Amino acid sequence: MEKNNSLQPAKPTAPSSGRIEVGFNIIVQIALVIAALVMLNWLGNKYYARLDWSRGKNITLSPQTKALLGTLEKPVQVIVMFAMAGEVENDAQLLLREYQFAAKGKLTVEEVDPYANLSRAKELQAQYKFGANENVVIFTYEGRHKFVNSGDLAEFEQLDEMAMMMRRQPQMLGFKGEQVFTSTLLELTETKQNKLYLVAAHGEYDGSSRELAGFREFLTRQNLKFDTLKLADKDKIPDDASMIAILGPRFDFSERDLKLLTEYWERKGRIFICAGWTNNKTPNLNEWLAVRGARLQNDAVIRVVSLGNMAGMQPLEAVVMNQGSPITKGLEGVGSDMFGPTQSLALDRNLEKTANLRLTGLLTAPEGFWGEMDYTPGNRTNIPMFDPKRDHPGPLTLGVAVERGGSGDPKVKLETSRMVVFGNGDFLSDKGLQTGQASLELALNSVNWLLNRDNLISLPPKVKEKQSLKLSDAQIGTIRWWVMLFIPVMIAVFGLYHLMWRSGKNILALTLWLAVVFLGFIASWLTVQWRLGLWKPTLKMSPTFWITIGIAVAIGVAAAVANTLEQKRRVKPQD
């Protein structure tokens, strides 16, 4: 009897070599993808760029701040605790994260939520002695700490009585976060606090002047200590004087006073002078400055403007910042108004060779101003006219930086005598600072240059621009046409095409019909405009108009040709 071998199960066979190769290829591909992802992650972590897309660039750090963060020798801890977070607080938190990133591990930021982390909040309040409802940022460095209140981080508009009665919240005009944070870091990390002496007893603004309160506050943020200096009571200018300032003298200096100034200048001293128009009441001081290359010209910088049938003197405005000095870095070409009477300065270029001086003009009066030698303040009847034989023609220099000694190479740092002179004595007063931000920036830059803080030129507040959309009448008309006509028509045409396609109808015929309707509408509309006198036929029409007409004609012709060919294809040939 024969056995039926066909019913026995087949023996298992070994997997083919092709399946092994496929599996191996898949494993290799997965490994390569994983390796590529790891490599991309490593490259992204090592080579990347941080971009600030905000309109006001509120969280973009300036080169000065980055330079300061790069010089940190020991770690700085920043503790942020905001009981109530608003626009200012949110910008401050984002900005501090940029500080942390730029410091490369030398600055850490701890954000404490007093509601989510109550125990840590109470610990900080007990340690640093501040209230539970305060919004504070605490900087600590080598056991020293300094508070920054959120209210100091922004400038707000001044509300009138009506707005206050309506309980309207003031709008933020400028964000000062970087200015305040960098100044705080500077104060904590500088080993020696600079001391500024304000010279008194000649009618100047001194340390007790109320009119100088705003400027003193800004200088305090620059880690400067103030004191008043009366030259008549001293045998020499104190050795701890980092710089001295003479702000708006109205009476002259004695020979003894000038001798002390000369000795301090020879000791590589730093002097800041703001000397406005005094009707030649300070001849000794003027002569002392002339020997050092910056001679005050005892004039008043004015311009006469026409007021219909009358004429009037215009105060100095739109003063132009010059190039070529660290003091005006970032301010080149910026215009600034000057409060109070201003006199011009003449630079003695011969002294640059004979006395080893470097003179750099900082400010220039705008076109049309001249130096009036017969100026009478408050005179509204006898309007002066320019006298080419007596007055000083423009362009006029209003500020100068003087440096004695040193090297012409900016990379070579040597101790030198430095002095900044402005021909205006009132622009740093509270009223003067209200004329514009540029005056304050110029003054703080001058102070930092005198103190060899070339990399810490003052940081201006970031102006908070109002988010507004301004449209012209033509743009509004275009939007109206698109919203009321073009977009609805496009939706209707798309729906019509979809309906014809679903119904199996001839889409090419529809295209031809729509092109004819469109051209007919344009022709009718132009005819009406022409009959009403609102449009005149001309070939010099808008390119957009001719392009639109050309596209419509081309689509119509193409649709007509395609529709004709389609009709011929569908017609069966006659036997």
C-alpha positions in Angstrom: 0.0 0.0 0.0 1.5 3.3 -1.0 1.8 6.2 1.4 0.4 9.6 0.6 3.2 12.0 1.1 1.3 15.0 -0.1 -0.6 15.3 3.2 2.6 15.6 5.4 3.5 19.2 6.6 6.4 20.9 4.8 9.7 21.2 6.7 10.5 24.7 8.0 13.0 26.5 5.8 15.6 29.0 7.0 14.8 32.7 6.4 16.0 33.9 3.1 19.0 36.2 2.8 16.9 38.9 1.3 14.8 39.3 4.4 17.9 39.5 6.6 19.3 42.3 4.4 16.0 44.2 4.5 15.9 44.0 8.3 19.5 45.0 8.5 18.9 48.0 6.3 16.0 49.1 8.4 18.1 48.9 11.6 20.9 50.9 9.9 18.5 53.6 8.7 16.9 53.9 12.1 20.4 54.2 13.7 21.4 56.9 11.1 18.2 58.9 11.8 18.8 58.8 15.5 22.5 59.8 15.0 21.4 62.7 12.7 18.9 63.9 15.4 21.5 63.7 18.1 24.0 65.7 15.8 21.4 68.3 15.0 20.5 68.7 18.7 24.2 69.1 19.6 24.8 71.6 16.8 21.7 73.6 17.8 22.9 73.7 21.4 26.3 74.9 20.4 25.6 77.2 17.5 22.4 79.2 17.7 21.1 82.8 17.7 18.6 84.5 19.9 16.3 86.9 18.2 14.0 89.6 19.7 11.0 90.0 17.4 9.3 92.5 19.7 8.6 95.9 18.2 10.3 98.0 20.9 13.3 95.5 21.4 12.7 95.7 25.1 14.7 92.6 25.9 17.6 93.1 23.5 20.8 93.8 25.5 23.1 96.5 24.4 26.8 95.9 23.8 27.6 97.9 27.0 25.6 95.5 29.1 27.1 92.4 27.4 30.5 93.9 28.1 29.8 94.3 31.8 28.4 90.8 32.0 31.5 89.4 30.3 33.7 91.0 33.0 31.9 89.4 36.0 34.5 87.6 38.1 32.2 86.1 40.7 28.6 84.8 40.4 25.6 87.2 40.8 22.3 85.9 42.1 19.1 87.7 41.1 15.8 86.9 43.0 12.6 88.0 41.4 9.4 88.2 43.4 6.4 89.9 42.0 3.2 89.8 44.1 1.3 91.3 41.1 2.6 90.9 37.6 1.8 93.5 34.9 3.3 94.7 31.7 6.4 96.0 33.4 7.0 92.9 35.5 6.6 90.6 32.5 9.2 92.6 30.5 11.5 92.6 33.5 11.4 88.8 33.7 12.1 88.3 30.0 14.9 90.8 30.2 16.5 89.0 33.2 16.5 85.8 31.3 18.6 87.5 28.6 21.0 88.7 31.3 21.3 85.1 32.6 22.0 83.8 29.1 24.6 86.5 28.2 26.4 86.1 31.5 27.3 82.4 30.6 26.8 81.0 34.1 28.0 84.0 36.1 24.4 85.2 36.8 21.5 83.1 37.9 17.9 84.1 38.2 15.4 82.7 40.7 11.8 83.5 40.1 9.7 83.1 43.3 5.9 83.1 43.1 4.7 84.3 46.6 1.5 82.4 46.2 2.8 79.1 44.9 5.9 79.0 47.1 4.8 80.7 50.3 7.6 79.3 52.5 10.3 80.6 50.2 8.6 84.0 50.0 8.5 84.3 53.8 12.1 83.3 54.0 13.2 86.0 51.6 11.0 88.6 53.3 12.6 87.8 56.7 16.1 87.8 55.2 15.9 91.0 53.1 13.3 92.9 55.1 10.6 93.8 52.5 6.8 93.7 52.4 4.7 90.8 51.2 3.0 92.9 48.6 6.1 94.5 47.1 7.3 93.8 43.6 11.1 93.6 43.9 14.2 92.3 42.2 17.1 91.6 44.5 20.7 91.5 43.2 23.2 89.8 45.5 27.0 89.8 45.0 29.7 88.7 47.5 27.4 89.2 50.5 26.1 92.6 49.3 22.6 93.1 47.9 20.5 95.9 46.3 16.8 96.2 45.8 15.1 97.2 42.5 11.4 98.1 42.7 9.3 97.4 39.7 8.1 101.0 39.7 11.6 102.1 38.9 11.7 100.1 35.7 9.4 102.2 33.5 8.4 105.8 32.7 4.7 106.5 32.8 2.7 109.4 31.4 1.5 112.2 33.7 -2.3 112.1 33.9 -4.3 115.3 34.1 -7.1 115.8 36.6 -9.8 114.7 34.2 -8.0 111.4 33.5 -7.5 110.8 37.2 -11.2 111.5 37.9 -12.1 108.9 35.3 -9.6 106.5 37.0 -7.7 105.9 33.7 -4.5 103.9 34.1 -1.4 105.8 32.9 0.3 104.4 29.8 3.9 103.3 29.9 6.1 105.6 27.9 9.5 103.9 28.2 11.0 100.7 29.7 14.1 101.4 31.8 14.8 97.8 32.8 18.2 97.5 31.2 19.3 100.9 32.4 18.3 100.1 36.0 19.6 96.5 36.1 23.0 97.4 34.5 23.4 100.3 36.9 22.7 98.0 39.8 25.2 95.5 38.6 27.7 98.2 38.2 27.2 99.5 41.7 27.6 96.0 43.2 30.6 94.8 41.2 32.8 98.0 41.3 35.4 97.6 44.0 35.7 101.4 44.4 32.8 103.8 44.4 33.5 106.9 42.3 33.1 110.2 44.0 31.9 113.3 42.2 32.5 116.8 43.7 30.2 119.6 42.7 32.0 122.9 42.8 30.0 125.6 44.7 30.3 129.3 45.7 30.2 130.7 42.2 26.5 130.5 41.6 26.6 127.0 40.3 24.2 124.1 40.8 25.6 122.1 43.7 24.7 119.0 45.7 21.8 120.7 47.5 20.2 122.4 44.4 16.6 121.3 43.9 16.8 122.0 40.2 19.4 119.2 39.9 17.4 116.5 41.6 16.7 114.5 38.5 20.3 114.5 37.2 21.6 113.5 40.7 19.2 110.5 40.7 20.6 109.3 37.4 24.2 109.7 38.5 23.4 107.8 41.7 22.3 104.9 39.6 25.7 105.1 37.9 27.2 104.3 41.3 28.5 107.8 42.0 28.8 109.4 45.4 28.2 113.2 45.7 29.8 115.9 47.8 30.0 119.7 47.6 33.4 121.3 47.0 34.1 125.0 48.0 37.6 125.8 46.6 38.1 128.6 49.0 38.1 126.2 51.9 40.6 123.7 50.4 44.3 123.7 49.9 43.9 121.3 47.0 41.1 119.3 45.4 40.7 116.0 47.4 42.6 113.0 46.3 39.5 110.9 46.4 37.8 113.0 43.7 37.1 110.8 40.7 35.9 113.9 38.9 34.7 117.4 39.6 31.8 119.2 38.0 31.2 123.0 37.5 27.5 123.3 36.5 26.3 126.8 35.5 28.7 129.2 37.1 27.4 132.8 37.3 30.4 134.5 39.0 34.1 134.3 38.2 36.8 132.1 39.7 39.6 133.7 41.6 43.3 133.1 40.8 43.5 130.7 43.7 40.6 128.7 42.5 42.1 128.4 39.1 45.4 127.3 40.6 43.7 124.4 42.3 42.0 123.5 39.1 45.3 123.6 37.3 47.0 121.4 39.9 44.1 118.9 39.6 44.3 119.0 35.8 48.0 118.2 35.9 47.3 115.2 38.2 45.3 113.7 35.3 42.1 115.0 36.8 38.6 114.8 35.2 36.6 118.0 34.9 33.0 118.4 33.7 32.0 122.1 32.9 28.6 123.4 31.8 29.1 127.2 31.3 26.1 129.0 29.8 25.8 132.6 28.7 26.7 135.0 31.6 27.3 138.3 29.7 31.0 137.9 30.2 30.9 137.6 34.0 33.5 134.8 34.1 36.6 136.1 32.2 39.1 134.3 34.4 37.4 130.9 33.8 37.1 131.7 30.1 40.8 132.4 29.9 41.7 129.2 31.8 39.6 127.1 29.3 41.1 128.9 26.3 44.6 127.8 27.4 43.3 124.2 27.2 41.9 124.6 23.7 38.2 125.4 24.4 37.5 129.1 24.4 34.1 130.4 25.4 33.0 133.1 22.9 30.7 135.1 25.2 27.9 135.1 22.7 24.3 133.9 22.7 23.4 131.3 20.1 20.1 132.5 18.5 18.1 132.6 15.3 15.5 135.1 14.2 12.4 133.7 12.6 9.6 135.6 10.7 6.2 135.7 12.3 4.1 137.2 9.6 4.7 140.9 9.8 6.8 140.5 12.9 10.1 138.7 13.8 11.1 136.9 16.9 14.2 135.2 18.4 14.0 131.4 18.4 15.5 129.4 21.3 18.2 126.9 20.5 16.7 123.6 19.3 17.5 120.5 17.3 21.2 120.6 18.3 23.1 118.0 16.2 25.4 115.4 17.9 28.7 115.0 16.1 30.6 111.9 15.2 34.0 110.8 16.3 33.7 110.5 20.1 32.6 107.8 22.5 30.4 110.4 24.2 28.2 110.7 21.1 28.3 107.0 20.2 24.8 106.0 19.2 23.6 109.7 19.1 25.2 110.8 15.8 22.8 113.0 13.9 20.2 113.1 16.7 18.7 116.5 17.4 18.2 117.8 21.0 16.8 121.0 22.3 18.9 123.1 24.8 17.2 124.8 27.7 18.4 128.2 28.6 20.9 130.6 26.9 23.8 128.9 25.2 27.2 130.3 24.1 29.5 128.8 21.5 33.0 127.6 21.8 36.1 128.1 19.6 38.5 125.2 19.4 42.2 126.1 19.2 43.6 123.4 16.9 47.2 124.7 17.2 47.3 123.4 20.8 46.7 119.9 19.6 50.3 119.9 18.4 52.0 122.3 20.9 50.2 121.1 24.1 49.5 117.4 23.2 45.8 118.0 23.3 43.0 116.2 21.5 39.9 118.3 20.9 36.7 116.7 19.7 33.6 118.7 18.9 30.4 117.1 20.4 27.6 119.4 19.5 26.9 121.7 16.5 24.1 124.4 16.3 21.7 123.7 13.4 21.7 125.8 10.3 20.5 129.4 10.6 21.8 130.0 14.1 24.6 132.5 14.9 26.5 133.8 17.9 25.0 137.1 18.9 27.4 139.4 20.8 24.9 142.0 21.8 22.3 139.6 23.3 19.8 141.0 25.8 17.6 138.4 27.6 13.9 139.1 27.6 14.2 141.7 24.8 11.2 141.4 22.5 11.3 144.9 20.9 14.7 145.3 19.5 15.2 142.1 17.5 19.0 141.6 16.8 20.2 141.0 13.3 23.4 139.2 12.3 26.4 141.5 12.1 29.2 139.7 10.1 31.8 142.1 11.6 31.0 141.4 15.2 28.9 138.2 15.5 30.0 134.6 15.1 28.6 132.9 12.0 27.6 129.2 11.9 28.3 126.4 12.1 28.9 126.8 15.8 30.4 124.3 18.2 28.5 124.0 21.5 30.3 121.2 23.3 33.9 119.8 23.2 35.8 116.9 24.7 39.4 117.7 25.7 42.0 115.0 26.4 45.6 115.7 27.4 48.3 113.1 26.9 47.8 109.5 25.9 48.1 107.8 22.6 46.3 108.4 19.3 45.6 104.7 19.1 42.3 103.9 20.9 43.5 100.4 21.7 46.3 101.8 23.9 44.9 102.8 27.3 46.9 105.4 29.2 46.0 107.7 32.1 45.2 111.1 30.7 43.6 114.3 31.8 40.1 114.6 30.5 37.6 117.5 30.4 34.2 118.0 28.8 32.9 121.6 28.3 29.4 122.6 27.2 28.3 126.1 26.4 25.0 125.7 28.3 24.6 125.8 32.1 21.0 124.8 32.5 20.3 121.8 30.2 21.0 119.4 33.1 18.4 121.0 35.4 15.1 119.3 35.8 13.5 121.7 33.3 16.3 121.1 30.9 16.0 117.4 31.0 12.3 117.6 30.2 13.2 118.9 26.7 14.3 115.5 25.6 16.0 112.2 26.4 19.1 113.0 24.2 20.4 115.7 26.6 20.4 113.2 29.5 22.1 110.5 27.4 24.7 113.0 26.3 25.5 114.1 29.9 25.7 110.5 31.3 27.9 109.5 28.4 30.2 112.4 29.2 30.4 111.4 32.9 31.2 107.7 31.9 33.8 108.9 29.5 35.5 111.0 32.1 35.5 108.0 34.5 37.1 105.7 31.9 33.9 103.8 31.6 34.0 103.7 27.8 32.2 100.3 27.7 29.5 101.5 30.1 28.1 104.5 28.2 24.6 105.2 29.6 21.7 103.1 28.5 18.6 105.0 27.5 15.1 103.8 28.3 13.4 101.7 25.6 10.5 103.8 24.2 7.3 102.0 24.4 5.7 102.5 21.0 1.9 102.5 20.8 0.6 99.7 18.7 -1.4 101.5 16.2 -2.3 100.9 12.5 -2.4 104.0 10.3 -4.1 103.6 7.0 -4.4 106.2 4.2 -7.7 106.8 2.4 -6.5 104.8 -0.6 -5.6 101.8 1.6 -9.0 102.0 3.4 -10.7 102.0 0.0 -8.7 99.0 -1.1 -9.7 97.1 2.0 -13.3 98.0 1.5 -13.3 96.7 -2.1 -11.7 93.4 -1.0 -14.1 92.9 1.9 -17.3 93.9 0.2 -16.7 92.7 -3.4 -13.6 90.7 -4.3 -13.6 88.1 -1.5 -17.4 87.4 -1.7 -17.1 87.1 -5.5 -14.1 84.7 -5.3 -16.0 82.5 -2.8 -19.0 82.5 -5.1 -16.9 81.6 -8.2 -15.2 78.8 -6.3 -18.6 77.4 -5.2 -20.0 77.7 -8.8 -17.0 75.8 -10.1 -17.4 73.1 -7.5 -21.1 72.7 -8.3 -20.4 72.5 -12.1 -17.7 69.9 -11.5 -20.0 67.8 -9.3 -22.8 68.0 -11.9 -20.5 67.0 -14.8 -21.1 70.3 -16.6 -18.6 71.9 -18.9 -16.2 73.9 -16.7 -14.4 75.5 -19.7 -17.6 77.1 -20.9 -18.1 78.5 -17.4 -14.6 80.0 -17.4 -15.3 81.6 -20.8 -18.6 83.0 -19.5 -17.0 84.4 -16.3 -14.1 86.1 -18.3 -16.7 87.8 -20.6 -18.8 88.9 -17.6 -15.7 90.4 -15.9 -14.5 92.3 -18.9 -18.1 93.6 -19.5 -18.2 94.8 -15.9 -14.9 96.6 -16.2 -16.1 98.2 -19.5 -19.4 99.3 -18.0 -17.7 100.7 -14.9 -15.2 102.7 -16.9 -18.0 104.0 -19.2 -19.9 105.3 -16.2 -16.8 106.9 -14.7 -16.0 108.6 -18.1 -19.6 109.9 -18.5 -19.5 111.4 -15.0 -16.2 113.1 -15.6 -14.4 111.0 -13.0 -12.1 109.2 -15.4 -10.3 110.2 -18.6 -9.3 107.5 -21.1 -5.5 107.3 -21.3 -2.9 104.6 -22.0 -0.9 105.8 -18.9 -3.1 103.7 -16.5 -1.9 101.8 -13.5 0.2 98.7 -14.4 -2.0 96.7 -12.1 -5.1 97.6 -14.2 -3.5 96.5 -17.5 -2.1 93.3 -15.9 -5.6 92.4 -14.6 -7.2 93.1 -18.0 -4.5 91.0 -19.7 -5.0 88.1 -17.4 -8.8 88.2 -17.9 -8.4 88.2 -21.7 -5.8 85.4 -21.7 -8.0 83.3 -19.5 -11.0 83.9 -21.8 -9.1 83.1 -24.9 -7.6 80.0 -23.4 -11.0 78.8 -22.2 -12.6 79.5 -25.6 -9.9 77.5 -27.5 -10.1 74.7 -25.0 -13.9 74.6 -25.1 -13.8 74.4 -28.9 -11.4 71.6 -29.0 -13.4 69.7 -26.3 -16.6 70.1 -28.4 -14.9 68.8 -31.5 -13.6 65.8 -29.6 -17.1 64.9 -28.4 -18.7 65.1 -31.9 -18.7 61.6 -33.4 -17.5 61.4 -37.0 -20.2 60.8 -39.6 -20.2 57.5 -41.5 
